[in-house]
Amino acid sequence: MQLHPLPQRILNCMNKTLDLSTPQIMGILNVTPDSFSDGGQFHQTSKAVDHAVEMMKQGATIIDIGGESTRPHADVVSVQEELDRVIPVVEQLADHDVVISIDTSSPEVIREAVNKGAHIWNDVRALKRPHAMQTAADLNIPVILMHMRGEPSTMNDLAVYQDVTTEVISELKQRIDEALSIGITKESLIIDPGFGFAKTASQNLKLLNEFWKIQELGYPILSALSRKRFIGEVLDGAEATARDIASSTGHLLSIQQGACMVRTHNVKAMSDTIKMWQAMCSN
């Protein structure tokens, strides 16, 4: 593992900005009944908004709202159902001092969410659905391109690599090149190596150990390994909610290697971890 300081960079998010020279915390807000670790807890709009506000108080500068679970074999969600889950929460949070990210692969959902006040498109499918690339170019908002092979229902069968880090970088570059070719600006792109998506436990650990290599692509990097199954395997089968300390540790290792955003279920634990690390670095 190599240590890499974050470069000076401001990310423009519509009417808000993020200083990417310091680690930014993205709080996970799943408004679904079936997400792998917190499904159903925040399915009601009022509970979702209350949880988002609590995460803001704990240090989240970004709230990532997802209306479709991407766990393996999750139920297929219609566009209308996803809209019904996500849009009321966006409307309630739009006046808060926070950047709103939408965890979706649907062009229809992100268009409506941006219309209601959202700022970032976080797409686990890296704009592979029909019209997604053009929609991103039209909206001209920050877009997170995540590495995944196949679909959540098939990805576990595609975790075959000669060198996982090299191949993740290469496949992300293909998505970046396509995005740039259609008119998405370089300044809009953020990349995510996709921990837990089409990767075995050992591959995830190798990718984390070599996270610094992803910086060769030249884009801001999101690390999103919170409560992932490979952490549970490392912890001898620990349940999802018992993986927060290890998740914060993994995220800190990512930050030390150049991640400027971390996506977490436990904002308080992540905020405390970053504060401790920053205090150490300042002395």
VENTALIN-V951528 format. One record per residue. PHI is phi in whole degrees, -180 to 180 (NA if undefined). PSI is psi in degrees with one decimal (none if undefined). Layout:
phi->PHI psi->PSI
phi->PHI psi->PSI
This chain:
phi->NA psi->136.4
phi->-116 psi->143.5
phi->-91 psi->134.0
phi->-135 psi->119.0
phi->-69 psi->152.8
phi->-79 psi->136.4
phi->-75 psi->161.2
phi->-71 psi->123.8
phi->-164 psi->135.8
phi->-109 psi->128.0
phi->-98 psi->120.5
phi->-84 psi->122.3
phi->-122 psi->75.4
phi->60 psi->-110.1
phi->-96 psi->12.5
phi->-133 psi->165.1
phi->-133 psi->156.0
phi->-127 psi->131.8
phi->-88 psi->102.9
phi->-83 psi->4.7
phi->-81 psi->-5.9
phi->-129 psi->144.6
phi->-61 psi->131.3
phi->-105 psi->137.3
phi->-101 psi->123.9
phi->-102 psi->113.8
phi->-85 psi->132.2
phi->-83 psi->128.2
phi->-129 psi->92.9
phi->-88 psi->112.7
phi->-101 psi->54.9
phi->-129 psi->157.6
phi->-87 psi->-6.2
phi->-137 psi->22.2
phi->-66 psi->155.0
phi->-68 psi->-28.0
phi->-119 psi->-20.3
phi->-141 psi->23.2
phi->-58 psi->130.8
phi->92 psi->-20.3
phi->-66 psi->-34.7
phi->-125 psi->31.6
phi->-69 psi->-31.3
phi->-82 psi->139.2
phi->-57 psi->-44.6
phi->-63 psi->-41.2
phi->-68 psi->-37.7
phi->-63 psi->-44.9
phi->-66 psi->-43.0
phi->-60 psi->-41.1
phi->-68 psi->-39.7
phi->-61 psi->-44.7
phi->-62 psi->-40.0
phi->-64 psi->-40.8
phi->-65 psi->-35.8
phi->-61 psi->-44.4
phi->-61 psi->-31.4
phi->-83 psi->-9.9
phi->126 psi->4.0
phi->-74 psi->129.6
phi->-101 psi->-11.3
phi->-133 psi->136.0
phi->-113 psi->121.5
phi->-103 psi->108.3
phi->-97 psi->124.3
phi->-125 psi->130.0
phi->-111 psi->6.6
phi->-139 psi->120.9
phi->-68 psi->139.9
phi->-112 psi->17.4
phi->-69 psi->155.9
phi->-56 psi->134.0
phi->67 psi->23.5
phi->-68 psi->155.4
phi->-66 psi->142.9
phi->-72 psi->135.4
phi->-114 psi->132.8
phi->-72 psi->159.2
phi->-58 psi->-43.4
phi->-64 psi->-40.0
phi->-67 psi->-39.8
phi->-64 psi->-42.5
phi->-60 psi->-43.7
phi->-63 psi->-30.2
phi->-81 psi->-41.4
phi->-88 psi->-45.6
phi->-62 psi->-42.6
phi->-59 psi->-33.4
phi->-72 psi->-41.7
phi->-59 psi->-45.4
phi->-60 psi->-38.0
phi->-73 psi->-29.6
phi->-96 psi->-8.6
phi->-60 psi->-29.6
phi->-89 psi->-2.7
phi->-83 psi->158.2
phi->-84 psi->73.0
phi->-155 psi->149.7
phi->-85 psi->131.0
phi->-104 psi->122.3
phi->-109 psi->145.4
phi->-117 psi->118.5
phi->-87 psi->90.9
phi->-152 psi->158.1
phi->-112 psi->2.2
phi->-94 psi->120.2
phi->-59 psi->-36.2
phi->-65 psi->-39.3
phi->-69 psi->-45.3
phi->-68 psi->-35.4
phi->-61 psi->-47.3
phi->-69 psi->-37.9
phi->-64 psi->-43.4
phi->-64 psi->-38.8
phi->-60 psi->-29.7
phi->-95 psi->-2.4
phi->125 psi->5.8
phi->-76 psi->161.7
phi->-123 psi->-31.7
phi->-129 psi->141.7
phi->-103 psi->116.6
phi->-108 psi->103.7
phi->-116 psi->110.9
phi->-67 psi->-19.5
phi->-96 psi->4.6
phi->53 psi->45.2
phi->64 psi->39.2
phi->-93 psi->-14.7
phi->-73 psi->155.4
phi->-53 psi->132.7
phi->73 psi->1.9
phi->-67 psi->-45.1
phi->-58 psi->-48.9
phi->-66 psi->-36.6
phi->-61 psi->-43.7
phi->-62 psi->-41.2
phi->-65 psi->-40.6
phi->-66 psi->-42.2
phi->-74 psi->-31.0
phi->55 psi->48.4
phi->-116 psi->163.4
phi->-59 psi->138.9
phi->-129 psi->130.5
phi->-98 psi->117.6
phi->-98 psi->116.3
phi->-103 psi->145.4
phi->-82 psi->125.5
phi->-154 psi->147.8
phi->-106 psi->136.0
phi->70 psi->-145.8
phi->-119 psi->164.8
phi->-53 psi->-30.1
phi->-77 psi->-18.9
phi->-119 psi->-9.4
phi->-62 psi->-32.6
phi->-66 psi->-23.1
phi->-83 psi->-7.2
phi->-109 psi->12.3
phi->-84 psi->60.9
phi->-123 psi->115.6
phi->-138 psi->146.6
phi->-79 psi->-42.4
phi->-146 psi->104.8
phi->-61 psi->-43.6
phi->-66 psi->-46.5
phi->-60 psi->-42.4
phi->-74 psi->-35.1
phi->-62 psi->-44.7
phi->-61 psi->-45.0
phi->-63 psi->-43.1
phi->-73 psi->-33.1
phi->-65 psi->-39.7
phi->-61 psi->-36.8
phi->-61 psi->-42.7
phi->-68 psi->-39.1
phi->-62 psi->-47.0
phi->-61 psi->-40.6
phi->-66 psi->-41.2
phi->-61 psi->-45.3
phi->-65 psi->-36.0
phi->-68 psi->-24.0
phi->-95 psi->-3.3
phi->113 psi->2.1
phi->-72 psi->133.2
phi->-80 psi->150.5
phi->-59 psi->-36.9
phi->-68 psi->-14.8
phi->-90 psi->-13.1
phi->-94 psi->138.4
phi->-130 psi->144.5
phi->-120 psi->152.5
phi->-138 psi->120.8
phi->-70 psi->-8.8
phi->76 psi->51.7
phi->-54 psi->133.0
phi->87 psi->-9.1
phi->-105 psi->111.9
phi->58 psi->41.5
phi->-147 psi->138.4
phi->-80 psi->171.8
phi->-58 psi->-46.9
phi->-66 psi->-35.5
phi->-67 psi->-39.9
phi->-62 psi->-41.2
phi->-68 psi->-39.5
phi->-64 psi->-42.8
phi->-62 psi->-40.1
phi->-66 psi->-41.1
phi->-67 psi->-27.4
phi->-111 psi->22.7
phi->-55 psi->-35.2
phi->-58 psi->-26.4
phi->-67 psi->-25.1
phi->-65 psi->-21.9
phi->-64 psi->-16.3
phi->-64 psi->-19.4
phi->-73 psi->-24.0
phi->85 psi->21.7
phi->-124 psi->154.9
phi->-58 psi->145.8
phi->-122 psi->132.4
phi->-99 psi->134.1
phi->-109 psi->125.2
phi->-135 psi->82.1
phi->-120 psi->12.3
phi->-57 psi->121.7
phi->60 psi->20.7
phi->-64 psi->156.6
phi->-61 psi->-35.1
phi->-64 psi->-29.2
phi->-67 psi->-40.9
phi->-59 psi->-37.9
phi->-67 psi->-40.6
phi->-62 psi->-35.6
phi->-94 psi->28.5
phi->58 psi->42.3
phi->88 psi->18.8
phi->-59 psi->141.2
phi->-65 psi->160.7
phi->-54 psi->-45.9
phi->-72 psi->-8.9
phi->-98 psi->12.9
phi->-106 psi->10.3
phi->-70 psi->-38.2
phi->-65 psi->-46.2
phi->-65 psi->-34.7
phi->-63 psi->-45.8
phi->-63 psi->-36.5
phi->-63 psi->-46.5
phi->-62 psi->-40.8
phi->-65 psi->-39.2
phi->-63 psi->-40.7
phi->-61 psi->-36.3
phi->-66 psi->-44.5
phi->-61 psi->-42.5
phi->-63 psi->-21.4
phi->-105 psi->9.3
phi->119 psi->-0.9
phi->-68 psi->134.5
phi->-106 psi->-7.6
phi->-137 psi->144.7
phi->-131 psi->137.4
phi->-107 psi->117.6
phi->-138 psi->151.1
phi->-81 psi->-33.9
phi->-109 psi->88.8
phi->-66 psi->-41.0
phi->-60 psi->-46.9
phi->-63 psi->-39.9
phi->-70 psi->-40.3
phi->-62 psi->-43.7
phi->-64 psi->-39.4
phi->-62 psi->-45.6
phi->-65 psi->-42.0
phi->-60 psi->-42.9
phi->-65 psi->-42.9
phi->-65 psi->-42.8
phi->-66 psi->-38.1
phi->-63 psi->-41.3
phi->-64 psi->-42.9
phi->-68 psi->-24.6
phi->-84 psi->-3.5
phi->-114 psi->none
